[in-house]
């Protein structure tokens, strides 16, 4: 059993997802996520801006965010979002223990702002979810810094020209 399967199944059970739901969504997740990527979170979610759009299932791994949608009438599955975490920008989440929910928002690489509302059954789960999101987005991601590997033509600022110094032979 690979890393994804070993971590996905317990995360789905912890979220209280039915076996039928997990088995329906598993082929879609399997196509999007590598076998060596560990699952951080699997949960149902909704879109606050489109409450009638159907049910969504969110999968968060150490490298990817995948969201699938199941339509209400025909129960068809479709991939809603499949992106690497480093391609997301302006990732925010708002935990609300009173409402027992967390709203997750992120801007995808195509510039579309995605918002998801994750509901929990207990206020303590809100803070657990907050810690998981903090682990995934704050501690794992490093700011992308521009790296210059080599320049052509000009020496780097502050660099001294190389001088030839013969070695002393004894």
N, C-alpha and C positions, 0 to 999 in steps of 0.2 A: 504494500500500500504506500503510495507516494505522500509527500508532505501536505499537499493540498487536501487530499482525501482525509488524512489523519486529523487535520485541524478544522476542516469544513463541517464534517458530521457532528462533532461535539458542539461547535458554535451554533449550528442550526438547532440542535436539541436544546441548548441553553436558551435560545430565543423562543422556544416553544412552537417551532414550525412543524406542521404535519409531515409525515413521511411522504405522502403523495405530492405535497408542494415541493419538497426538496428534490424528489425524483424528477418532477417536471422541469425544474429550473436547472438541474445539474448539467445536462448537456450544453446548455448555453454558457454557463459559467466555465465549464471545462474547455470550451473553445477559446475563451478570453483569457484565462489565467493559466500560467505555467504550472507544471507538476511540482516544482520546487518552491512555489510561493505559498507562504503560510497565511491562513485566514485569521484576521483580527476580529471581524464582526460580520454577522449575517442577521438581517432584520427586515421586517416589513416596514414600509414607509409610504407616505402619500406626498402629493405635491400640493402645497397650500394655494398656489395660483390656479390649479386645475383639479378641483375636488372630485369631479365626475370622471376623470380619465382612466379609472381602473385601479388595480392593485399593483404596487411596485415592490420588488424585493432588492435590497441593497446588499452588496458584497464588498467588503473592504479588506484588502490584503496589505502586505507590507509594500507592495509596488503598484497596485491597481485599485481603481474604484469601478465597479460594474453594477449597473442598475438594469433590471429587466422589468417589463410591464406585462401584466396579464389583463386582457380586455374583459370587461364585465359581461358582455352578452355572449360572445363565442368562446371565451376563455383561451384566446390565442396568446402565445408568448411572442414578445418581440424585444429586441435589445434596445434599451433606451439610451444608455451611456456606457461607454467602455473607454477608459482613459488611464494613463499612468498618473500616479500622484504628482510627479514632478511637472506634468503638463498643466496641472490645475493652478490657478492663481486666485488671490484674494479669497482664501478659504476661511470661512467663519462659521461658528456654531453658537447657538444661544440655548443653554440649558434652562429649563423652567420647571422647578420641582413642584410648584403649585399645580401646574397643568399636566405634570408628569410627561413632559415631551422635550425634545431637543430639535431645534431647527438647524439644519446643515445647509450651507450655501457655498457655492464655488463657481468660479468662472472657468469654463472649458477653453481649450485651445482655440476653438472657432469663435470665441467671444460671447457665447451664449451663457447667461447666468442661470445656473441650475439651483433650485431650492427644493429641499426634501424635509418633511416633518416626520420625525420618528417618535412614536408614542410608546411609553413604558407602562407597566402595570403597577409599579411601586416607585415612590419618590427616590429611594436609594439607588435604583437603577439609572436614574438620570445622572447621578454623579459618577457611577461606573462608566456610563456611556461617554461622559465628558472626559474621564481619564483615558479611555480608549482612543478617542479622537485626538486628544492632546498627544498621546504617544505616537499616533500615526502621522499627524501633520506637523507637530512642533519639534519633537525630538528626533524623528527619523529624517525629515527633510532638511537639507542644508541649503543655504542661499546659493544660487548659481552665480559664481564669480567668473568674470572673464579671465581666461588663462591665456597668456601669450607663450607659445611654445618656442617660436623662433621668429626673428625679423630678418628681412632681407634689405641690405643697403646700409642701414644706420646701426651703429652699436647702441645698445641700451643706455639710457641716461645713467650717469654715474659709473659707467664701466671704463676701466683704464685699458689702454691698448696693451697688448701682450708684448713683452720685451724678451729678447733672447739673452739668457744668462748661461754661459757655459758652466758645466759642472766641474768642480775641482776634483782632479784625479790624484789619488795618493798612492 
